[in-house]
C-alpha cells in the first residue's frame, strides 16, 4: 500500500509518517503543496493520500478534485486544522473518504485508515 503525505508543514508530515510507521505503508513521497502533490500522484500512483486543506499554490480541495480526475481510485484522507463542517462536507462530496481535524492522534489516524481499507 503506497502512501503520499501532503501538508505544507514539514513537522506535520513527519508526525503523520511517524504515526503510521507500523501500518505497513510504503511512503512514496511528501508534498508541501497541491501542485507537488499532483506531480507525485501522477508519478507514483499512491493508493492513499493524506491531504491538508490550507496550503500555498493550490489548496487541498482543488488538489482533491484534480487527484480524483487523475486517479479516481485513490483513497484520500483530509487532515486539516479548519474545523468548519462545510469544508469537511465539501471534501467528502468531492471524493475524500475520511476527514480528520488537527491535531491528530495516532489512534485517530489508525481508525481512519482502518475504515478506508476495510470499506473499499
C-alpha positions in Angstrom: 0.0 0.0 0.0 1.6 3.2 -1.2 1.0 6.4 0.8 1.6 10.1 -0.2 1.7 12.6 2.7 0.6 16.2 1.7 0.9 19.1 4.2 2.6 22.5 4.0 4.1 21.9 7.5 7.1 19.6 7.4 6.6 18.9 11.1 3.0 17.7 10.4 4.3 15.5 7.5 6.8 13.9 9.9 4.2 13.5 12.6 1.8 11.7 10.2 4.6 9.5 8.9 5.7 8.5 12.4 2.1 7.8 13.5 1.7 5.5 10.5 5.1 3.8 10.8 3.8 0.4 12.0 1.0 0.4 9.5 2.8 -1.3 6.7 2.6 1.6 4.2 5.3 2.4 1.7 5.7 6.1 1.9 6.2 7.2 -1.7 6.6 10.9 -1.1 5.9 14.1 0.8 4.4 17.2 -0.8 4.2 20.7 0.7 1.5 22.0 -1.6 -1.2 20.8 -4.0 0.9 21.2 -7.1 3.7 19.0 -5.8 1.1 16.5 -4.7 -0.4 16.2 -8.2 3.0 15.6 -9.7 3.6 12.8 -7.2 0.2 11.3 -7.6 0.8 11.2 -11.4 4.3 9.7 -11.0 3.9 7.4 -8.0 0.2 6.4 -8.2 -0.2 6.1 -4.4 -3.1 4.0 -3.0 -3.7 6.5 -0.2 -3.1 10.2 0.3 -3.3 12.3 3.4 -4.2 15.8 2.4 -4.1 19.2 4.2 -6.6 21.8 3.0 -4.8 25.1 3.7 -1.7 25.1 1.6 0.1 27.6 -0.7 -0.2 27.5 -4.5 -3.1 25.0 -4.6 -5.4 24.2 -1.7 -6.5 20.8 -0.7 -10.0 20.9 -2.1 -8.7 21.9 -5.5 -6.0 19.3 -5.3 -8.5 16.7 -4.3 -10.6 17.4 -7.4 -7.5 17.0 -9.6 -6.4 13.8 -7.8 -9.9 12.4 -8.5 -9.5 13.2 -12.2 -6.0 11.7 -12.4 -6.5 8.6 -10.2 -10.2 8.2 -9.1 -9.4 5.1 -7.1 -7.0 6.9 -4.7 -8.3 6.9 -1.2 -7.8 10.4 0.2 -7.9 11.3 3.9 -8.2 15.1 4.6 -6.3 16.2 7.7 -6.9 19.8 8.5 -6.9 22.5 11.2 -10.0 24.0 9.6 -12.8 23.0 11.8 -15.8 24.2 9.8 -18.2 21.5 8.9 -18.8 22.9 5.4 -15.2 22.2 4.3 -15.5 18.6 5.5 -18.7 18.0 3.7 -17.3 19.7 0.6 -14.2 17.4 0.7 -16.3 14.3 1.2 -18.6 15.3 -1.7 -15.6 15.7 -4.0 -14.2 12.3 -3.2 -12.4 12.2 0.1 -13.0 9.1 2.1 -12.1 10.3 5.6 -11.8 13.7 7.3 -9.7 14.3 10.5 -9.1 17.5 12.4 -5.6 18.5 13.6 -4.0 17.8 16.0 -4.5 14.1 15.0 -3.6 11.3 17.4 -2.1 8.0 16.2 -5.4 6.3 17.2 -7.5 8.6 15.0 -5.2 8.0 12.1 -5.3 4.3 12.6 -9.1 4.3 12.9 -9.4 6.4 9.7 -7.1 4.2 7.7 -8.8 1.0 9.1 -12.1 2.4 7.9 -10.7 3.4 4.5 -9.1 0.0 4.0 -12.0 -2.1 5.1 -14.7 -0.2 3.3 -13.1 -0.3 -0.1 
